[in-house]
C-alpha cells in the first residue's frame, strides 16, 4: 500500500533471496508478499508474478464501507485465486480505532476450506484478527491458520506471543497452524493450494 513493490523490484528481491539461500545451511528463506485485494476483488500483481512466489498473502486495506456482500465477495475471490495462500487480518479491525468491516465470516471460512486457503491470526496488538472465536470456528471447519506478527519493524516481532495466545484461546494446536509445519510439509501445502484452487 505504501511504497509497494513493482514486479521488477519483486524479481530483484527474489534474486537476492536465492543468493542468500545458496549460502545458508539448515535454514531456508521463502520469498513472498502481502498484497491488496482491490475493491473489485482483483489483486495487485498479475498472475505470472504471483506464480513465481513461494507464498502469497492477500488482504483488504481500503474500501471498508462497501456492503457485507461486496467485502465478502472480494475476500472469496482472492481465496479462489490459486496463488493466494493466506488471507490476512480478515475483519480489518483496529482495536480502539476502527470497527471491523461488514463481512460474512461463515462464508469466508467455508470458501477457505473449499480452496485450501489459510486464515491469519494477526498478532499485532491493535488487530488480534482473527479473534479466538473465529479461530476456533476455522479449526472446526478444517481450515489452517497462520499466526503472523504484521511486523513493520524488527521490534514488532516480539508481538508473536499475542497471536499464540489467541490461538490457544481458540483451542488450536501445532497441527492447526500453517507456519508450524516443517519446511517439506509447508512447501507441499502451498503447492496443494495451487492445485485445489485450479479445479
KOLLUMLUM-225227 format. One record per residue (C-alpha): residue number from 1; residue in three letters; x, y, z. Coordinates in steps of 0.25 Angstrom, whole numbers, always signed. Example, Ala and Ser with C-alpha at 12.3 -4.5 7.8 and 13.67 -1.06 7.14 Angstrom:
# residues 2
<node i="1" aa="ala" east="+49" north="-18" up="+31"/>
<node i="2" aa="ser" east="+55" north="-4" up="+29"/>
//
This chain:
# residues 199
<node i="1" aa="unk" east="+0" north="+0" up="+0"/>
<node i="2" aa="unk" east="+11" north="+10" up="+4"/>
<node i="3" aa="unk" east="+23" north="+9" up="-6"/>
<node i="4" aa="unk" east="+19" north="-4" up="-11"/>
<node i="5" aa="unk" east="+28" north="-13" up="-19"/>
<node i="6" aa="unk" east="+27" north="-13" up="-34"/>
<node i="7" aa="unk" east="+28" north="-27" up="-41"/>
<node i="8" aa="unk" east="+42" north="-23" up="-45"/>
<node i="9" aa="unk" east="+47" north="-20" up="-31"/>
<node i="10" aa="unk" east="+40" north="-32" up="-26"/>
<node i="11" aa="unk" east="+48" north="-41" up="-36"/>
<node i="12" aa="unk" east="+61" north="-33" up="-32"/>
<node i="13" aa="unk" east="+57" north="-37" up="-17"/>
<node i="14" aa="unk" east="+55" north="-52" up="-22"/>
<node i="15" aa="unk" east="+69" north="-52" up="-27"/>
<node i="16" aa="unk" east="+75" north="-47" up="-14"/>
<node i="17" aa="unk" east="+67" north="-57" up="-6"/>
<node i="18" aa="unk" east="+72" north="-68" up="-16"/>
<node i="19" aa="unk" east="+86" north="-63" up="-14"/>
<node i="20" aa="unk" east="+85" north="-64" up="+2"/>
<node i="21" aa="unk" east="+78" north="-77" up="+1"/>
<node i="22" aa="unk" east="+90" north="-83" up="-6"/>
<node i="23" aa="unk" east="+99" north="-79" up="+5"/>
<node i="24" aa="unk" east="+90" north="-83" up="+17"/>
<node i="25" aa="unk" east="+91" north="-97" up="+23"/>
<node i="26" aa="unk" east="+79" north="-102" up="+31"/>
<node i="27" aa="unk" east="+71" north="-90" up="+29"/>
<node i="28" aa="unk" east="+62" north="-86" up="+17"/>
<node i="29" aa="unk" east="+56" north="-72" up="+13"/>
<node i="30" aa="unk" east="+43" north="-73" up="+6"/>
<node i="31" aa="unk" east="+40" north="-62" up="-4"/>
<node i="32" aa="unk" east="+26" north="-56" up="-2"/>
<node i="33" aa="unk" east="+18" north="-43" up="-2"/>
<node i="34" aa="unk" east="+6" north="-37" up="+4"/>
<node i="35" aa="unk" east="-3" north="-30" up="-6"/>
<node i="36" aa="unk" east="-16" north="-23" up="-6"/>
<node i="37" aa="unk" east="-29" north="-28" up="-10"/>
<node i="38" aa="unk" east="-35" north="-17" up="-19"/>
<node i="39" aa="unk" east="-49" north="-12" up="-18"/>
<node i="40" aa="unk" east="-54" north="-21" up="-29"/>
<node i="41" aa="unk" east="-47" north="-34" up="-24"/>
<node i="42" aa="unk" east="-35" north="-33" up="-33"/>
<node i="43" aa="unk" east="-21" north="-34" up="-28"/>
<node i="44" aa="unk" east="-9" north="-24" up="-28"/>
<node i="45" aa="unk" east="+1" north="-33" up="-36"/>
<node i="46" aa="unk" east="-2" north="-41" up="-49"/>
<node i="47" aa="unk" east="-3" north="-56" up="-49"/>
<node i="48" aa="unk" east="+10" north="-59" up="-55"/>
<node i="49" aa="unk" east="+17" north="-51" up="-44"/>
<node i="50" aa="unk" east="+9" north="-58" up="-33"/>
<node i="51" aa="unk" east="+13" north="-71" up="-38"/>
<node i="52" aa="unk" east="+27" north="-68" up="-36"/>
<node i="53" aa="unk" east="+26" north="-66" up="-21"/>
<node i="54" aa="unk" east="+27" north="-77" up="-11"/>
<node i="55" aa="unk" east="+16" north="-71" up="-2"/>
<node i="56" aa="unk" east="+5" north="-60" up="-5"/>
<node i="57" aa="unk" east="-3" north="-53" up="+6"/>
<node i="58" aa="unk" east="-15" north="-44" up="+1"/>
<node i="59" aa="unk" east="-23" north="-34" up="+10"/>
<node i="60" aa="unk" east="-32" north="-23" up="+9"/>
<node i="61" aa="unk" east="-27" north="-9" up="+12"/>
<node i="62" aa="unk" east="-37" north="+0" up="+6"/>
<node i="63" aa="unk" east="-52" north="+1" up="+2"/>
<node i="64" aa="unk" east="-56" north="-2" up="+17"/>
<node i="65" aa="unk" east="-70" north="+4" up="+15"/>
<node i="66" aa="unk" east="-74" north="-6" up="+4"/>
<node i="67" aa="unk" east="-86" north="-15" up="+7"/>
<node i="68" aa="unk" east="-85" north="-28" up="+14"/>
<node i="69" aa="unk" east="-87" north="-35" up="+1"/>
<node i="70" aa="unk" east="-77" north="-27" up="-6"/>
<node i="71" aa="unk" east="-66" north="-29" up="+4"/>
<node i="72" aa="unk" east="-69" north="-44" up="+6"/>
<node i="73" aa="unk" east="-68" north="-46" up="-10"/>
<node i="74" aa="unk" east="-55" north="-38" up="-10"/>
<node i="75" aa="unk" east="-49" north="-48" up="+0"/>
<node i="76" aa="unk" east="-55" north="-60" up="-6"/>
<node i="77" aa="unk" east="-50" north="-56" up="-20"/>
<node i="78" aa="unk" east="-36" north="-55" up="-14"/>
<node i="79" aa="unk" east="-37" north="-69" up="-8"/>
<node i="80" aa="unk" east="-41" north="-75" up="-21"/>
<node i="81" aa="unk" east="-28" north="-70" up="-27"/>
<node i="82" aa="unk" east="-19" north="-82" up="-28"/>
<node i="83" aa="unk" east="-7" north="-73" up="-24"/>
<node i="84" aa="unk" east="-13" north="-67" up="-11"/>
<node i="85" aa="unk" east="-9" north="-76" up="+1"/>
<node i="86" aa="unk" east="-13" north="-67" up="+13"/>
<node i="87" aa="unk" east="-24" north="-56" up="+16"/>
<node i="88" aa="unk" east="-18" north="-46" up="+26"/>
<node i="89" aa="unk" east="-26" north="-39" up="+37"/>
<node i="90" aa="unk" east="-39" north="-44" up="+31"/>
<node i="91" aa="unk" east="-48" north="-34" up="+38"/>
<node i="92" aa="unk" east="-40" north="-22" up="+36"/>
<node i="93" aa="unk" east="-42" north="-17" up="+51"/>
<node i="94" aa="unk" east="-32" north="-7" up="+58"/>
<node i="95" aa="unk" east="-36" north="-8" up="+73"/>
<node i="96" aa="unk" east="-39" north="+5" up="+78"/>
<node i="97" aa="unk" east="-38" north="+12" up="+64"/>
<node i="98" aa="unk" east="-47" north="+5" up="+54"/>
<node i="99" aa="unk" east="-58" north="-5" up="+55"/>
<node i="100" aa="unk" east="-58" north="-18" up="+47"/>
<node i="101" aa="unk" east="-63" north="-16" up="+33"/>
<node i="102" aa="unk" east="-76" north="-24" up="+30"/>
<node i="103" aa="unk" east="-72" north="-38" up="+25"/>
<node i="104" aa="unk" east="-79" north="-51" up="+25"/>
<node i="105" aa="unk" east="-68" north="-59" up="+33"/>
<node i="106" aa="unk" east="-76" north="-72" up="+32"/>
<node i="107" aa="unk" east="-75" north="-71" up="+17"/>
<node i="108" aa="unk" east="-61" north="-67" up="+17"/>
<node i="109" aa="unk" east="-58" north="-80" up="+26"/>
<node i="110" aa="unk" east="-66" north="-88" up="+16"/>
<node i="111" aa="unk" east="-58" north="-83" up="+4"/>
<node i="112" aa="unk" east="-45" north="-84" up="+11"/>
<node i="113" aa="unk" east="-48" north="-99" up="+14"/>
<node i="114" aa="unk" east="-52" north="-101" up="-1"/>
<node i="115" aa="unk" east="-40" north="-95" up="-7"/>
<node i="116" aa="unk" east="-29" north="-99" up="+4"/>
<node i="117" aa="unk" east="-26" north="-85" up="+8"/>
<node i="118" aa="unk" east="-21" north="-81" up="+22"/>
<node i="119" aa="unk" east="-27" north="-70" up="+30"/>
<node i="120" aa="unk" east="-18" north="-61" up="+38"/>
<node i="121" aa="unk" east="-17" north="-59" up="+53"/>
<node i="122" aa="unk" east="-11" north="-45" up="+53"/>
<node i="123" aa="unk" east="-3" north="-43" up="+66"/>
<node i="124" aa="unk" east="-1" north="-28" up="+65"/>
<node i="125" aa="unk" east="-8" north="-23" up="+78"/>
<node i="126" aa="unk" east="-17" north="-13" up="+71"/>
<node i="127" aa="unk" east="-22" north="-25" up="+61"/>
<node i="128" aa="unk" east="-23" north="-38" up="+68"/>
<node i="129" aa="unk" east="-30" north="-42" up="+56"/>
<node i="130" aa="unk" east="-36" north="-53" up="+55"/>
<node i="131" aa="unk" east="-41" north="-54" up="+69"/>
<node i="132" aa="unk" east="-41" north="-67" up="+77"/>
<node i="133" aa="unk" east="-56" north="-70" up="+74"/>
<node i="134" aa="unk" east="-53" north="-69" up="+59"/>
<node i="135" aa="unk" east="-40" north="-76" up="+60"/>
<node i="136" aa="unk" east="-48" north="-88" up="+67"/>
<node i="137" aa="unk" east="-58" north="-88" up="+56"/>
<node i="138" aa="unk" east="-48" north="-88" up="+45"/>
<node i="139" aa="unk" east="-41" north="-100" up="+52"/>
<node i="140" aa="unk" east="-54" north="-108" up="+54"/>
<node i="141" aa="unk" east="-57" north="-106" up="+39"/>
<node i="142" aa="unk" east="-43" north="-111" up="+35"/>
<node i="143" aa="unk" east="-36" north="-98" up="+31"/>
<node i="144" aa="unk" east="-22" north="-96" up="+35"/>
<node i="145" aa="unk" east="-18" north="-83" up="+41"/>
<node i="146" aa="unk" east="-5" north="-75" up="+41"/>
<node i="147" aa="unk" east="+0" north="-67" up="+53"/>
<node i="148" aa="unk" east="+7" north="-55" up="+48"/>
<node i="149" aa="unk" east="+12" north="-42" up="+54"/>
<node i="150" aa="unk" east="+9" north="-32" up="+44"/>
<node i="151" aa="unk" east="+23" north="-26" up="+47"/>
<node i="152" aa="unk" east="+27" north="-14" up="+40"/>
<node i="153" aa="unk" east="+40" north="-12" up="+49"/>
<node i="154" aa="unk" east="+49" north="-23" up="+56"/>
<node i="155" aa="unk" east="+44" north="-20" up="+70"/>
<node i="156" aa="unk" east="+29" north="-23" up="+65"/>
<node i="157" aa="unk" east="+33" north="-38" up="+64"/>
<node i="158" aa="unk" east="+32" north="-38" up="+79"/>
<node i="159" aa="unk" east="+17" north="-38" up="+78"/>
<node i="160" aa="unk" east="+16" north="-52" up="+73"/>
<node i="161" aa="unk" east="+13" north="-57" up="+87"/>
<node i="162" aa="unk" east="-1" north="-49" up="+86"/>
<node i="163" aa="unk" east="-4" north="-57" up="+73"/>
<node i="164" aa="unk" east="+0" north="-70" up="+80"/>
<node i="165" aa="unk" east="-9" north="-66" up="+92"/>
<node i="166" aa="unk" east="-21" north="-64" up="+82"/>
<node i="167" aa="unk" east="-18" north="-78" up="+76"/>
<node i="168" aa="unk" east="-18" north="-84" up="+90"/>
<node i="169" aa="unk" east="-31" north="-78" up="+94"/>
<node i="170" aa="unk" east="-37" north="-84" up="+81"/>
<node i="171" aa="unk" east="-32" north="-97" up="+85"/>
<node i="172" aa="unk" east="-23" north="-98" up="+73"/>
<node i="173" aa="unk" east="-11" north="-108" up="+73"/>
<node i="174" aa="unk" east="+2" north="-108" up="+66"/>
<node i="175" aa="unk" east="-4" north="-116" up="+54"/>
<node i="176" aa="unk" east="-15" north="-105" up="+52"/>
<node i="177" aa="unk" east="-4" north="-95" up="+49"/>
<node i="178" aa="unk" east="+2" north="-93" up="+35"/>
<node i="179" aa="unk" east="+15" north="-87" up="+40"/>
<node i="180" aa="unk" east="+17" north="-98" up="+50"/>
<node i="181" aa="unk" east="+19" north="-108" up="+38"/>
<node i="182" aa="unk" east="+33" north="-113" up="+35"/>
<node i="183" aa="unk" east="+38" north="-108" up="+22"/>
<node i="184" aa="unk" east="+35" north="-120" up="+13"/>
<node i="185" aa="unk" east="+21" north="-121" up="+18"/>
<node i="186" aa="unk" east="+19" north="-106" up="+17"/>
<node i="187" aa="unk" east="+24" north="-106" up="+3"/>
<node i="188" aa="unk" east="+15" north="-117" up="+0"/>
<node i="189" aa="unk" east="+3" north="-110" up="+6"/>
<node i="190" aa="unk" east="+6" north="-97" up="-2"/>
<node i="191" aa="unk" east="+7" north="-106" up="-15"/>
<node i="192" aa="unk" east="-6" north="-113" up="-12"/>
<node i="193" aa="unk" east="-13" north="-99" up="-10"/>
<node i="194" aa="unk" east="-10" north="-96" up="-24"/>
<node i="195" aa="unk" east="-15" north="-109" up="-29"/>
<node i="196" aa="unk" east="-28" north="-109" up="-21"/>
<node i="197" aa="unk" east="-32" north="-95" up="-26"/>
<node i="198" aa="unk" east="-29" north="-98" up="-40"/>
<node i="199" aa="unk" east="-40" north="-109" up="-41"/>
//
